[in-house]
Amino acid sequence: MVLLAAAAMAQNNTAIQRAFKNSYADEAKKSYQAAINDMTPYYADGNYEINLRMGWLYFLNKNYPTSQSYYQKAVNLRPNAIEPRLGLVKPLSLLESVDKVLEQYTAILKIDPQNTQANYWTGVISYNRKQYADAIRYFTKVVALYPFDYDGNQMLGWSYLMSGKKAEARGYFERGLLIKPDDSSCTDGLSRANK
């Protein structure tokens, strides 16, 4: 009886592996609906990997609400994993659900306070909301981890500038110009910081 169950499980795993393989091949051809169809017969609510894959495929197929649903199931199955949360951010962003995007980045930062992607985009959201002190905090973490990163330096410069701290802003704009000489954003920021 045990051998029979083990054989059935091995057969099912082989079929699922084949479905993933076929799905990857269809994805590479940009045949997203075919890739979805490859996975559908093996779908199970409690299968993290298939929910994650379906979230990605529906995202590529531009069905963002369905993508969101599958990614949310993956998050629920693995609440301490960063991977499904970063996936969930993709459809949420295109659905313009900024508060829900921020919820995911906040959850990621509770799991991994040094996560560069979550710190950067939380900083961008804070900056866009004119919450410059918060933006400075998040961009400072990015620049501490990646001192020669253009995006982090540029946004940290703008965050300092918009909060009235011109002297602090200058150094970040100057570093940004080392990375991307003649960059219009850093050139403009440096010009404003020097006034």
C-alpha atoms as a printed R data frame, in Angstrom:
    type eleno elety resid chain resno      x      y       z
1   ATOM     1    CA   MET     A     1  0.000  0.000   0.000
2   ATOM     2    CA   VAL     A     2  2.820  2.408   0.920
3   ATOM     3    CA   LEU     A     3  4.700  1.522  -2.266
4   ATOM     4    CA   LEU     A     4  1.593  2.194  -4.328
5   ATOM     5    CA   ALA     A     5  1.150  5.639  -2.757
6   ATOM     6    CA   ALA     A     6  4.834  6.464  -3.290
7   ATOM     7    CA   ALA     A     7  4.630  5.423  -6.940
8   ATOM     8    CA   ALA     A     8  1.520  7.573  -7.501
9   ATOM     9    CA   MET     A     9  3.200 10.581  -5.867
10  ATOM    10    CA   ALA     A    10  6.344 10.141  -7.990
11  ATOM    11    CA   GLN     A    11  4.196  9.926 -11.121
12  ATOM    12    CA   ASN     A    12  2.345 13.116 -10.134
13  ATOM    13    CA   ASN     A    13  5.629 14.941  -9.416
14  ATOM    14    CA   THR     A    14  6.941 13.936 -12.835
15  ATOM    15    CA   ALA     A    15  3.764 15.268 -14.471
16  ATOM    16    CA   ILE     A    16  4.037 18.561 -12.554
17  ATOM    17    CA   GLN     A    17  7.703 18.908 -13.525
18  ATOM    18    CA   ARG     A    18  6.724 18.354 -17.155
19  ATOM    19    CA   ALA     A    19  3.974 20.990 -16.815
20  ATOM    20    CA   PHE     A    20  6.493 23.513 -15.464
21  ATOM    21    CA   LYS     A    21  8.935 22.665 -18.276
22  ATOM    22    CA   ASN     A    22  6.247 23.100 -20.938
23  ATOM    23    CA   SER     A    23  5.069 26.291 -19.273
24  ATOM    24    CA   TYR     A    24  8.601 27.755 -19.357
25  ATOM    25    CA   ALA     A    25  8.901 26.863 -23.046
26  ATOM    26    CA   ASP     A    26  5.573 28.550 -23.843
27  ATOM    27    CA   GLU     A    27  6.532 31.590 -21.763
28  ATOM    28    CA   ALA     A    28  9.778 31.908 -23.730
29  ATOM    29    CA   LYS     A    29  7.658 32.048 -26.908
30  ATOM    30    CA   LYS     A    30  5.445 34.700 -25.262
31  ATOM    31    CA   SER     A    31  2.531 32.257 -25.481
32  ATOM    32    CA   TYR     A    32  1.308 33.173 -22.021
33  ATOM    33    CA   GLN     A    33 -2.155 31.636 -22.290
34  ATOM    34    CA   ALA     A    34 -0.592 28.355 -23.427
35  ATOM    35    CA   ALA     A    35  1.795 28.541 -20.457
36  ATOM    36    CA   ILE     A    36 -1.201 29.037 -18.154
37  ATOM    37    CA   ASN     A    37 -2.975 26.111 -19.801
38  ATOM    38    CA   ASP     A    38  0.101 23.931 -19.170
39  ATOM    39    CA   MET     A    39 -0.224 24.566 -15.424
40  ATOM    40    CA   THR     A    40 -4.005 24.586 -14.961
41  ATOM    41    CA   PRO     A    41 -4.592 20.788 -14.811
42  ATOM    42    CA   TYR     A    42 -2.167 20.552 -11.864
43  ATOM    43    CA   TYR     A    43 -3.479 23.531  -9.917
44  ATOM    44    CA   ALA     A    44 -4.021 23.012  -6.190
45  ATOM    45    CA   ASP     A    45 -4.935 25.779  -3.738
46  ATOM    46    CA   GLY     A    46 -2.288 24.616  -1.287
47  ATOM    47    CA   ASN     A    47  0.585 24.419  -3.782
48  ATOM    48    CA   TYR     A    48  2.887 27.412  -3.275
49  ATOM    49    CA   GLU     A    49  4.962 26.892  -6.407
50  ATOM    50    CA   ILE     A    50  1.986 26.611  -8.751
51  ATOM    51    CA   ASN     A    51  0.264 29.660  -7.226
52  ATOM    52    CA   LEU     A    52  3.480 31.651  -7.620
53  ATOM    53    CA   ARG     A    53  3.856 30.502 -11.232
54  ATOM    54    CA   MET     A    54  0.218 31.288 -12.048
55  ATOM    55    CA   GLY     A    55  0.609 34.755 -10.511
56  ATOM    56    CA   TRP     A    56  3.578 35.422 -12.795
57  ATOM    57    CA   LEU     A    57  1.918 34.037 -15.914
58  ATOM    58    CA   TYR     A    58 -1.295 35.995 -15.413
59  ATOM    59    CA   PHE     A    59  0.847 39.098 -14.834
60  ATOM    60    CA   LEU     A    60  2.626 38.524 -18.152
61  ATOM    61    CA   ASN     A    61 -0.775 37.955 -19.773
62  ATOM    62    CA   LYS     A    62 -1.859 41.370 -18.414
63  ATOM    63    CA   ASN     A    63 -4.652 39.924 -16.278
64  ATOM    64    CA   TYR     A    64 -3.623 41.840 -13.173
65  ATOM    65    CA   PRO     A    65 -6.587 41.062 -10.871
66  ATOM    66    CA   THR     A    66 -6.121 37.309 -11.417
67  ATOM    67    CA   SER     A    67 -2.357 37.667 -11.022
68  ATOM    68    CA   GLN     A    68 -2.956 39.471  -7.735
69  ATOM    69    CA   SER     A    69 -5.221 36.648  -6.557
70  ATOM    70    CA   TYR     A    70 -2.651 33.912  -7.228
71  ATOM    71    CA   TYR     A    71  0.199 35.895  -5.706
72  ATOM    72    CA   GLN     A    72 -1.943 36.559  -2.616
73  ATOM    73    CA   LYS     A    73 -2.532 32.816  -2.256
74  ATOM    74    CA   ALA     A    74  1.240 32.273  -2.455
75  ATOM    75    CA   VAL     A    75  1.769 34.955   0.224
76  ATOM    76    CA   ASN     A    76 -0.820 33.262   2.435
77  ATOM    77    CA   LEU     A    77  0.912 29.905   1.988
78  ATOM    78    CA   ARG     A    78  4.367 31.324   2.789
79  ATOM    79    CA   PRO     A    79  3.818 34.500   4.859
80  ATOM    80    CA   ASN     A    80  7.496 34.796   5.845
81  ATOM    81    CA   ALA     A    81  8.778 34.554   2.275
82  ATOM    82    CA   ILE     A    82  9.833 37.674   0.390
83  ATOM    83    CA   GLU     A    83  9.498 36.137  -3.083
84  ATOM    84    CA   PRO     A    84  5.679 36.076  -3.326
85  ATOM    85    CA   ARG     A    85  5.395 39.567  -1.844
86  ATOM    86    CA   LEU     A    86  7.716 40.988  -4.504
87  ATOM    87    CA   GLY     A    87  5.595 39.172  -7.071
88  ATOM    88    CA   LEU     A    88  2.374 40.579  -5.612
89  ATOM    89    CA   VAL     A    89  3.739 44.110  -5.871
90  ATOM    90    CA   LYS     A    90  3.823 43.833  -9.685
91  ATOM    91    CA   PRO     A    91  0.068 43.541 -10.357
92  ATOM    92    CA   LEU     A    92 -0.761 45.824  -7.418
93  ATOM    93    CA   SER     A    93  1.431 48.546  -8.945
94  ATOM    94    CA   LEU     A    94 -0.272 48.297 -12.317
95  ATOM    95    CA   LEU     A    95 -3.668 48.304 -10.605
96  ATOM    96    CA   GLU     A    96 -2.481 51.522  -8.906
97  ATOM    97    CA   SER     A    97 -3.082 50.084  -5.440
98  ATOM    98    CA   VAL     A    98 -0.282 52.105  -3.834
99  ATOM    99    CA   ASP     A    99 -1.431 51.497  -0.253
100 ATOM   100    CA   LYS     A   100 -1.426 47.732  -0.862
101 ATOM   101    CA   VAL     A   101  2.010 47.972  -2.491
102 ATOM   102    CA   LEU     A   102  3.254 49.806   0.592
103 ATOM   103    CA   GLU     A   103  1.748 47.084   2.827
104 ATOM   104    CA   GLN     A   104  3.807 44.468   0.986
105 ATOM   105    CA   TYR     A   105  7.028 46.472   1.201
106 ATOM   106    CA   THR     A   106  6.407 47.097   4.904
107 ATOM   107    CA   ALA     A   107  5.886 43.357   5.446
108 ATOM   108    CA   ILE     A   108  9.102 42.622   3.534
109 ATOM   109    CA   LEU     A   109 11.038 45.098   5.685
110 ATOM   110    CA   LYS     A   110  9.767 43.351   8.833
111 ATOM   111    CA   ILE     A   111 11.211 40.106   7.471
112 ATOM   112    CA   ASP     A   112 14.380 41.674   6.020
113 ATOM   113    CA   PRO     A   113 15.039 45.270   7.160
114 ATOM   114    CA   GLN     A   114 17.955 45.567   4.724
115 ATOM   115    CA   ASN     A   115 16.013 44.562   1.607
116 ATOM   116    CA   THR     A   116 17.210 47.095  -0.947
117 ATOM   117    CA   GLN     A   117 14.244 46.857  -3.297
118 ATOM   118    CA   ALA     A   118 11.699 47.309  -0.492
119 ATOM   119    CA   ASN     A   119 13.670 50.186   1.052
120 ATOM   120    CA   TYR     A   120 14.041 51.945  -2.298
121 ATOM   121    CA   TRP     A   121 10.393 51.710  -3.344
122 ATOM   122    CA   THR     A   122  9.116 52.562   0.140
123 ATOM   123    CA   GLY     A   123 11.356 55.618  -0.132
124 ATOM   124    CA   VAL     A   124  9.845 56.503  -3.519
125 ATOM   125    CA   ILE     A   125  6.304 56.194  -2.156
126 ATOM   126    CA   SER     A   126  7.244 58.340   0.858
127 ATOM   127    CA   TYR     A   127  8.867 60.921  -1.425
128 ATOM   128    CA   ASN     A   128  5.806 61.071  -3.689
129 ATOM   129    CA   ARG     A   129  3.666 61.624  -0.600
130 ATOM   130    CA   LYS     A   130  6.003 64.455   0.424
131 ATOM   131    CA   GLN     A   131  7.040 62.504   3.536
132 ATOM   132    CA   TYR     A   132 10.655 63.515   3.090
133 ATOM   133    CA   ALA     A   133 11.947 62.468   6.528
134 ATOM   134    CA   ASP     A   134 10.689 58.925   5.885
135 ATOM   135    CA   ALA     A   135 12.103 58.977   2.351
136 ATOM   136    CA   ILE     A   136 15.502 60.016   3.718
137 ATOM   137    CA   ARG     A   137 15.442 57.108   6.169
138 ATOM   138    CA   TYR     A   138 14.724 54.530   3.442
139 ATOM   139    CA   PHE     A   139 17.110 55.950   0.830
140 ATOM   140    CA   THR     A   140 19.863 56.203   3.457
141 ATOM   141    CA   LYS     A   141 19.613 52.426   3.931
142 ATOM   142    CA   VAL     A   142 19.888 51.889   0.168
143 ATOM   143    CA   VAL     A   143 22.956 54.120  -0.127
144 ATOM   144    CA   ALA     A   144 24.564 52.527   2.946
145 ATOM   145    CA   LEU     A   145 24.333 49.146   1.231
146 ATOM   146    CA   TYR     A   146 25.080 50.404  -2.308
147 ATOM   147    CA   PRO     A   147 27.100 53.629  -1.952
148 ATOM   148    CA   PHE     A   148 27.689 53.977  -5.706
149 ATOM   149    CA   ASP     A   149 24.073 53.335  -6.744
150 ATOM   150    CA   TYR     A   150 22.699 56.111  -8.941
151 ATOM   151    CA   ASP     A   151 19.017 55.770  -8.036
152 ATOM   152    CA   GLY     A   152 19.625 55.734  -4.289
153 ATOM   153    CA   ASN     A   153 21.952 58.750  -4.404
154 ATOM   154    CA   GLN     A   154 19.697 60.735  -6.717
155 ATOM   155    CA   MET     A   155 16.576 60.135  -4.618
156 ATOM   156    CA   LEU     A   156 18.414 60.763  -1.346
157 ATOM   157    CA   GLY     A   157 19.656 64.057  -2.801
158 ATOM   158    CA   TRP     A   158 16.137 65.086  -3.809
159 ATOM   159    CA   SER     A   159 14.702 64.019  -0.450
160 ATOM   160    CA   TYR     A   160 17.231 66.164   1.413
161 ATOM   161    CA   LEU     A   161 16.673 69.068  -0.983
162 ATOM   162    CA   MET     A   162 12.888 68.948  -0.641
163 ATOM   163    CA   SER     A   163 13.210 68.860   3.149
164 ATOM   164    CA   GLY     A   164 15.301 72.047   2.997
165 ATOM   165    CA   LYS     A   165 18.677 70.421   3.705
166 ATOM   166    CA   LYS     A   166 20.645 71.752   0.738
167 ATOM   167    CA   ALA     A   167 24.111 71.038   2.154
168 ATOM   168    CA   GLU     A   168 23.279 67.361   2.674
169 ATOM   169    CA   ALA     A   169 21.685 67.139  -0.774
170 ATOM   170    CA   ARG     A   170 24.779 68.409  -2.631
171 ATOM   171    CA   GLY     A   171 26.978 65.412  -1.854
172 ATOM   172    CA   TYR     A   172 24.412 62.930  -3.130
173 ATOM   173    CA   PHE     A   173 23.811 64.854  -6.348
174 ATOM   174    CA   GLU     A   174 27.581 65.111  -6.885
175 ATOM   175    CA   ARG     A   175 27.970 61.357  -6.381
176 ATOM   176    CA   GLY     A   176 25.060 60.779  -8.766
177 ATOM   177    CA   LEU     A   177 26.925 62.821 -11.379
178 ATOM   178    CA   LEU     A   178 30.001 60.621 -10.923
179 ATOM   179    CA   ILE     A   179 27.835 57.628 -11.781
180 ATOM   180    CA   LYS     A   180 25.904 59.323 -14.613
181 ATOM   181    CA   PRO     A   181 27.822 62.397 -15.781
182 ATOM   182    CA   ASP     A   182 25.594 65.172 -17.167
183 ATOM   183    CA   ASP     A   183 22.457 63.521 -15.746
184 ATOM   184    CA   SER     A   184 19.663 66.097 -15.947
185 ATOM   185    CA   SER     A   185 18.005 65.192 -12.628
186 ATOM   186    CA   CYS     A   186 21.202 65.388 -10.568
187 ATOM   187    CA   THR     A   187 22.376 68.477 -12.472
188 ATOM   188    CA   ASP     A   188 19.056 70.200 -11.739
189 ATOM   189    CA   GLY     A   189 19.141 69.095  -8.090
190 ATOM   190    CA   LEU     A   190 22.722 70.284  -7.629
191 ATOM   191    CA   SER     A   191 21.881 73.628  -9.228
192 ATOM   192    CA   ARG     A   192 18.956 74.092  -6.811
193 ATOM   193    CA   ALA     A   193 21.061 72.968  -3.836
194 ATOM   194    CA   ASN     A   194 23.728 75.570  -4.703
195 ATOM   195    CA   LYS     A   195 21.244 78.497  -4.681
